Amino acid sequence: MTAPYLGNPKRTIEVLQKYEFVFQKKFGQNFLIDTHVLDKIVNAAEITKEDFVLEIGPGIGPMTQYLASAAREVFAVEIDKALIPILEDTLQDYENVTILNEDILKVDIRKLAEERNGGKPIKVVANLPYYITTPIIMGMFEGEAPRIMPIDSITVMVQKEVADRMQVGPGTKDYGALSLAVQYYAEPYIVANVPPNCFMPRPKVGSAVIRLTRHEKPPVAVEDTKLMF
């Protein structure tokens, strides 16, 4: 298997120019161009050769390459069809990667886990667009009661402010509905803060990598596992 070679500004620019790619503002695209951050994400997700990994928003494939080198199998879901030919190029040497052009909110995660991971919980890794962070994360955790989604952990890049809100405890000024909802399902841990210069194009705000490790059982029992916020 080819060693990961994407994840730095030079390589990213080369790929974007080769395909004359135009960033789509509607998809909130900001590609990661820092190999140290990529390493931190894969390490934080604790990916092993036994793992089936669902990646959301692979972009041109830098994190996918790192994940493929560490995992048994990677299933990458990308909504922008313009990126599919690029991914087919940058990931052609990684036989354990499947690319799907789809909206992650339309993907049947239970079916995916059943067919590709023997029904065992999967690990999710993503660089999420800021505008849809909450629907994606909560959609990963919430299932039809009493069934739970087959998710082991979610390790994601999100807006720093959102990561902070997910992690803070009761009694703090940032604690609210998102904090409560996330902490009902998982144990949040901020892995690293990531400045804007680690992305292309640069976002206007800082980001953070946060790992959400699913509770084996919810900390409290309620009649309906879906939390409204």
C-alpha positions as a LaTeX table, in Angstrom:
\begin{tabular}{lrrr}
\hline
Residue & $x$ (\AA) & $y$ (\AA) & $z$ (\AA) \\
\hline
Met1 & 0.00 & 0.00 & 0.00 \\
Thr2 & 1.24 & 3.48 & $-0.90$ \\
Ala3 & 2.26 & 5.66 & 2.04 \\
Pro4 & 0.04 & 8.76 & 2.52 \\
Tyr5 & 1.33 & 11.66 & 0.45 \\
Leu6 & $-1.47$ & 14.23 & 0.65 \\
Gly7 & $-2.08$ & 16.62 & 3.51 \\
Asn8 & 0.31 & 19.49 & 2.76 \\
Pro9 & $-0.22$ & 22.72 & 0.78 \\
Lys10 & 2.01 & 21.79 & $-2.19$ \\
Arg11 & 0.32 & 18.46 & $-2.89$ \\
Thr12 & $-3.14$ & 19.90 & $-2.34$ \\
Ile13 & $-2.56$ & 22.72 & $-4.81$ \\
Glu14 & $-1.19$ & 20.25 & $-7.38$ \\
Val15 & $-4.32$ & 18.10 & $-7.17$ \\
Leu16 & $-6.71$ & 21.05 & $-7.25$ \\
Gln17 & $-4.97$ & 22.55 & $-10.29$ \\
Lys18 & $-4.86$ & 19.21 & $-12.11$ \\
Tyr19 & $-8.63$ & 18.90 & $-11.91$ \\
Glu20 & $-9.38$ & 22.64 & $-12.02$ \\
Phe21 & $-11.44$ & 22.16 & $-8.88$ \\
Val22 & $-13.59$ & 25.04 & $-7.67$ \\
Phe23 & $-14.53$ & 25.17 & $-3.98$ \\
Gln24 & $-18.27$ & 25.03 & $-3.35$ \\
Lys25 & $-19.36$ & 27.42 & $-0.62$ \\
Lys26 & $-22.67$ & 25.55 & $-0.24$ \\
Phe27 & $-20.75$ & 22.48 & 0.96 \\
Gly28 & $-18.62$ & 24.41 & 3.45 \\
Gln29 & $-15.39$ & 23.00 & 1.98 \\
Asn30 & $-12.12$ & 23.61 & 3.86 \\
Phe31 & $-9.44$ & 21.02 & 3.10 \\
Leu32 & $-6.95$ & 20.07 & 5.80 \\
Ile33 & $-3.32$ & 20.77 & 4.81 \\
Asp34 & $-1.40$ & 19.84 & 7.94 \\
Thr35 & 0.04 & 16.32 & 8.30 \\
His36 & 0.57 & 16.73 & 12.04 \\
Val37 & $-3.16$ & 17.31 & 12.52 \\
Leu38 & $-3.96$ & 14.30 & 10.34 \\
Asp39 & $-1.74$ & 12.16 & 12.56 \\
Lys40 & $-3.49$ & 13.49 & 15.67 \\
Ile41 & $-6.91$ & 12.66 & 14.28 \\
Val42 & $-6.02$ & 9.07 & 13.37 \\
Asn43 & $-4.26$ & 8.53 & 16.70 \\
Ala44 & $-7.17$ & 10.02 & 18.66 \\
Ala45 & $-9.62$ & 7.77 & 16.84 \\
Glu46 & $-7.48$ & 4.78 & 17.90 \\
Ile47 & $-7.74$ & 3.16 & 14.47 \\
Thr48 & $-6.43$ & $-0.41$ & 14.21 \\
Lys49 & $-6.25$ & $-3.05$ & 11.50 \\
Glu50 & $-9.43$ & $-4.55$ & 12.93 \\
Asp51 & $-11.49$ & $-1.42$ & 12.33 \\
Phe52 & $-14.09$ & $-0.51$ & 9.74 \\
Val53 & $-14.10$ & 3.30 & 9.48 \\
Leu54 & $-16.80$ & 5.54 & 8.07 \\
Glu55 & $-15.31$ & 8.82 & 6.85 \\
Ile56 & $-17.60$ & 11.76 & 6.16 \\
Gly57 & $-16.47$ & 14.39 & 3.66 \\
Pro58 & $-13.10$ & 13.05 & 2.44 \\
Gly59 & $-12.53$ & 16.04 & 0.13 \\
Ile60 & $-9.57$ & 15.14 & $-2.07$ \\
Gly61 & $-8.57$ & 12.27 & 0.21 \\
Pro62 & $-5.74$ & 13.27 & 2.58 \\
Met63 & $-7.32$ & 11.86 & 5.73 \\
Thr64 & $-8.65$ & 8.90 & 3.76 \\
Gln65 & $-5.08$ & 7.93 & 2.89 \\
Tyr66 & $-4.06$ & 8.07 & 6.55 \\
Leu67 & $-7.13$ & 6.10 & 7.63 \\
Ala68 & $-6.64$ & 3.47 & 4.91 \\
Ser69 & $-3.06$ & 2.93 & 6.06 \\
Ala70 & $-4.25$ & 2.28 & 9.63 \\
Ala71 & $-7.64$ & 0.55 & 9.23 \\
Arg72 & $-8.97$ & $-2.71$ & 7.82 \\
Glu73 & $-11.46$ & $-0.86$ & 5.62 \\
Val74 & $-12.57$ & 2.72 & 4.98 \\
Phe75 & $-15.96$ & 3.73 & 3.60 \\
Ala76 & $-15.77$ & 7.38 & 2.48 \\
Val77 & $-18.98$ & 9.33 & 1.84 \\
Glu78 & $-18.63$ & 12.52 & $-0.23$ \\
Ile79 & $-21.59$ & 14.69 & $-1.23$ \\
Asp80 & $-19.80$ & 16.74 & $-3.95$ \\
Lys81 & $-19.81$ & 14.74 & $-7.19$ \\
Ala82 & $-17.02$ & 16.96 & $-8.57$ \\
Leu83 & $-14.66$ & 15.39 & $-6.01$ \\
Ile84 & $-15.35$ & 11.77 & $-6.99$ \\
Pro85 & $-12.93$ & 11.67 & $-9.98$ \\
Ile86 & $-10.26$ & 13.26 & $-7.76$ \\
Leu87 & $-10.81$ & 10.68 & $-5.02$ \\
Glu88 & $-10.69$ & 7.84 & $-7.55$ \\
Asp89 & $-7.27$ & 9.18 & $-8.56$ \\
Thr90 & $-5.77$ & 9.95 & $-5.14$ \\
Leu91 & $-7.06$ & 6.70 & $-3.62$ \\
Gln92 & $-6.41$ & 4.35 & $-6.54$ \\
Asp93 & $-3.59$ & 2.58 & $-4.67$ \\
Tyr94 & $-5.71$ & 1.94 & $-1.57$ \\
Glu95 & $-7.67$ & $-1.25$ & $-2.18$ \\
Asn96 & $-9.41$ & $-1.09$ & 1.20 \\
Val97 & $-11.31$ & 2.14 & 0.39 \\
Thr98 & $-14.86$ & 2.43 & $-0.95$ \\
Ile99 & $-16.12$ & 5.83 & $-2.15$ \\
Leu100 & $-19.80$ & 6.73 & $-2.14$ \\
Asn101 & $-21.20$ & 9.94 & $-3.68$ \\
Glu102 & $-24.07$ & 10.62 & $-1.29$ \\
Asp103 & $-25.41$ & 12.85 & 1.47 \\
Ile104 & $-24.36$ & 11.21 & 4.75 \\
Leu105 & $-27.80$ & 11.96 & 6.21 \\
Lys106 & $-29.26$ & 9.56 & 3.63 \\
Val107 & $-26.86$ & 6.68 & 4.37 \\
Asp108 & $-28.25$ & 3.68 & 6.29 \\
Ile109 & $-25.53$ & 3.27 & 8.92 \\
Arg110 & $-27.13$ & 0.19 & 10.46 \\
Lys111 & $-27.14$ & $-1.57$ & 7.11 \\
Leu112 & $-23.57$ & $-0.46$ & 6.44 \\
Ala113 & $-22.37$ & $-1.84$ & 9.80 \\
Glu114 & $-24.26$ & $-5.08$ & 9.23 \\
Glu115 & $-22.96$ & $-5.67$ & 5.71 \\
Arg116 & $-19.37$ & $-4.45$ & 6.13 \\
Asn117 & $-18.59$ & $-4.97$ & 9.82 \\
Gly118 & $-20.64$ & $-7.96$ & 10.91 \\
Gly119 & $-23.06$ & $-5.70$ & 12.76 \\
Lys120 & $-20.35$ & $-4.52$ & 15.16 \\
Pro121 & $-20.10$ & $-0.80$ & 16.03 \\
Ile122 & $-18.05$ & 1.25 & 13.59 \\
Lys123 & $-15.74$ & 4.23 & 14.08 \\
Val124 & $-16.57$ & 7.53 & 12.40 \\
Val125 & $-13.98$ & 10.11 & 11.40 \\
Ala126 & $-14.78$ & 13.40 & 9.69 \\
Asn127 & $-13.86$ & 16.98 & 8.88 \\
Leu128 & $-17.39$ & 18.35 & 9.14 \\
Pro129 & $-18.80$ & 21.46 & 7.44 \\
Tyr130 & $-19.74$ & 23.88 & 10.20 \\
Tyr131 & $-23.29$ & 24.45 & 8.98 \\
Ile132 & $-24.33$ & 20.81 & 9.34 \\
Thr133 & $-22.22$ & 19.60 & 12.26 \\
Thr134 & $-25.05$ & 19.12 & 14.76 \\
Pro135 & $-27.51$ & 17.26 & 12.47 \\
Ile136 & $-24.79$ & 14.83 & 11.41 \\
Ile137 & $-23.48$ & 14.09 & 14.90 \\
Met138 & $-26.91$ & 13.69 & 16.48 \\
Gly139 & $-28.09$ & 11.63 & 13.52 \\
Met140 & $-25.19$ & 9.26 & 14.19 \\
Phe141 & $-26.21$ & 8.73 & 17.80 \\
Glu142 & $-30.00$ & 8.71 & 17.69 \\
Gly143 & $-31.84$ & 5.56 & 16.68 \\
Glu144 & $-35.34$ & 4.20 & 16.88 \\
Ala145 & $-35.83$ & 3.44 & 20.57 \\
Pro146 & $-34.82$ & 1.06 & 22.05 \\
Arg147 & $-32.33$ & 0.36 & 19.22 \\
Ile148 & $-29.12$ & 2.34 & 19.22 \\
Met149 & $-26.96$ & 3.27 & 16.27 \\
Pro150 & $-23.94$ & 0.97 & 15.77 \\
Ile151 & $-21.36$ & 3.67 & 16.48 \\
Asp152 & $-18.28$ & 3.09 & 18.68 \\
Ser153 & $-16.84$ & 6.61 & 18.49 \\
Ile154 & $-16.94$ & 9.77 & 16.41 \\
Thr155 & $-13.70$ & 11.72 & 15.96 \\
Val156 & $-14.38$ & 14.96 & 14.12 \\
Met157 & $-13.03$ & 18.33 & 13.17 \\
Val158 & $-15.59$ & 20.98 & 14.07 \\
Gln159 & $-15.74$ & 24.71 & 14.80 \\
Lys160 & $-13.90$ & 25.32 & 18.09 \\
Glu161 & $-16.89$ & 27.04 & 19.64 \\
Val162 & $-19.04$ & 23.98 & 18.91 \\
Ala163 & $-16.43$ & 21.58 & 20.34 \\
Asp164 & $-16.29$ & 23.68 & 23.51 \\
Arg165 & $-20.07$ & 23.56 & 23.86 \\
Met166 & $-20.07$ & 19.78 & 23.47 \\
Gln167 & $-17.54$ & 19.30 & 26.25 \\
Val168 & $-18.51$ & 21.82 & 28.97 \\
Gly169 & $-20.36$ & 20.74 & 32.09 \\
Pro170 & $-23.48$ & 22.03 & 33.86 \\
Gly171 & $-23.19$ & 25.44 & 35.47 \\
Thr172 & $-20.89$ & 26.93 & 32.83 \\
Lys173 & $-22.01$ & 29.72 & 30.52 \\
Asp174 & $-21.66$ & 27.62 & 27.35 \\
Tyr175 & $-23.59$ & 24.62 & 28.70 \\
Gly176 & $-26.86$ & 24.12 & 26.85 \\
Ala177 & $-29.00$ & 21.79 & 24.77 \\
Leu178 & $-26.10$ & 20.64 & 22.57 \\
Ser179 & $-23.93$ & 19.87 & 25.61 \\
Leu180 & $-26.73$ & 17.87 & 27.19 \\
Ala181 & $-27.59$ & 15.97 & 24.01 \\
Val182 & $-24.02$ & 15.00 & 23.15 \\
Gln183 & $-23.12$ & 14.03 & 26.72 \\
Tyr184 & $-26.24$ & 11.89 & 27.01 \\
Tyr185 & $-24.86$ & 9.65 & 24.28 \\
Ala186 & $-21.10$ & 10.02 & 24.57 \\
Glu187 & $-18.03$ & 11.11 & 26.52 \\
Pro188 & $-16.54$ & 14.16 & 24.73 \\
Tyr189 & $-12.82$ & 14.90 & 24.74 \\
Ile190 & $-11.14$ & 17.73 & 22.83 \\
Val191 & $-7.99$ & 16.31 & 21.25 \\
Ala192 & $-6.48$ & 19.44 & 19.71 \\
Asn193 & $-7.21$ & 23.00 & 18.69 \\
Val194 & $-6.56$ & 23.68 & 15.00 \\
Pro195 & $-5.89$ & 27.23 & 13.70 \\
Pro196 & $-7.30$ & 28.50 & 10.37 \\
Asn197 & $-3.92$ & 28.28 & 8.60 \\
Cys198 & $-4.20$ & 24.47 & 8.67 \\
Phe199 & $-6.92$ & 24.63 & 6.00 \\
Met200 & $-7.35$ & 25.60 & 2.37 \\
Pro201 & $-9.17$ & 27.92 & 2.00 \\
Arg202 & $-8.74$ & 29.36 & 5.49 \\
Pro203 & $-11.93$ & 29.52 & 7.54 \\
Lys204 & $-12.69$ & 32.68 & 9.49 \\
Val205 & $-12.80$ & 30.84 & 12.83 \\
Gly206 & $-10.68$ & 28.32 & 14.71 \\
Ser207 & $-11.42$ & 24.60 & 14.71 \\
Ala208 & $-10.94$ & 21.70 & 17.09 \\
Val209 & $-10.71$ & 17.93 & 16.90 \\
Ile210 & $-13.09$ & 16.28 & 19.35 \\
Arg211 & $-13.58$ & 12.59 & 20.08 \\
Leu212 & $-17.01$ & 11.42 & 21.20 \\
Thr213 & $-16.80$ & 7.95 & 22.75 \\
Arg214 & $-20.21$ & 6.36 & 22.98 \\
His215 & $-21.50$ & 5.33 & 26.41 \\
Glu216 & $-22.21$ & 1.62 & 26.66 \\
Lys217 & $-25.45$ & 2.67 & 28.35 \\
Pro218 & $-26.96$ & 6.18 & 28.62 \\
Pro219 & $-26.16$ & 7.84 & 31.97 \\
Val220 & $-29.89$ & 8.18 & 32.65 \\
Ala221 & $-32.91$ & 6.23 & 31.43 \\
Val222 & $-35.65$ & 8.00 & 29.52 \\
Glu223 & $-38.70$ & 6.72 & 27.65 \\
Asp224 & $-37.61$ & 8.20 & 24.33 \\
Thr225 & $-33.91$ & 8.31 & 23.46 \\
Lys226 & $-34.34$ & 11.17 & 21.01 \\
Leu227 & $-33.44$ & 14.50 & 22.53 \\
Met228 & $-34.96$ & 17.63 & 21.11 \\
Phe229 & $-32.86$ & 20.83 & 21.02 \\
\hline
\end{tabular}
